[in-house]
């Protein structure tokens, strides 16, 4: 039983919200000179509200240096991280001192000492705590980070905490005509999400399997570059087409190993990279119309929060999963990479 790794608690935290309409009317309409295509992209993003530690209605960071943005990341990250991890530990019924591994995933900020050290200190985690930082993997980082945490739990027999912390609002870019920049500005948002993984727990979601597929021939379709003015995303409109090529074989290949079919999956926690991506996943897997409702709801209420998003979806999608029910968790990002995990309700 101690060889099992089971997700037993989850928590999240977000900064103040702002509506998509207000962001367009109050900042991005001027940012893009009210270009009709930019207005249409914002309207079609599937986002109703977002969250931002740096609300462009109050302050324009588009000309800030990367150094200034990283200093802001350190200042803004700790309250959100502390709330998310605290909620997850409370939900699992664990004390911070019980944690054996603390893993942090983020692609939107860096500092040394990092959030892992600062938060471990503030929460009273053990001095012999092992730490892992997963950086610059982008939107799919939660899944390989969960895999690493689960491997630690299964091998060491000690609990782990995974925190995904993304502050994308710190990386608003100067005005330009690139469609990928408009798409990025229409989607991305801030959030912190955490899960606790325990060995052999009798209640929770067992991490059964994790798989990955990287199509290196399309590596330039999604990039996240460090520039003098923060981090700049390139997001090709061809990304959904690449995912359409791989998503069915990746998911069915994983399920086949466990003698399961798509029809056996009770809940789907799919990263909502955008409405088209969800449409492609639903079509290629031939899912029922409401199978991705949790993903669409998170996209609408939170936007795309990079690595934290799929953990938000997981919490939504699994609320009513019965004992023995299976869940597929899936996310996509630079590479072009698709990661999927199979979980089972204990």
Secondary structure, DSSP 8 states (H G I E B T S, - for coil): -TT-EEEEEEEEE---EEEHHHHIIIIIHHHTTT-HHHHHHHHTS--SEEE-SS-TTT---TT--HHHHHHHHHHHHHHHHHHHHHHHHHHHT--GGGEEEEEEEESS---SS-HHHHHHHHHT--TT-EEEEEES-GGGHHHHHHHHHHHHHHHH--EEEEEEEEEGGGG-------HHHHHHHHHB-EEEEEEEEEET-SSSEEEEEEEEEE-GGGGGGEEEEEETTEEEEEE-TTHHHHHHHHHHHHHHHHHHHTT--GGGEEEEEE--S-HHHHHHHHHHHT--TTTTHHHHHHHHHH-B-GGGHHHHHHHHHTTT--TT-EEEEEEEETTTEEEEEEEEE-
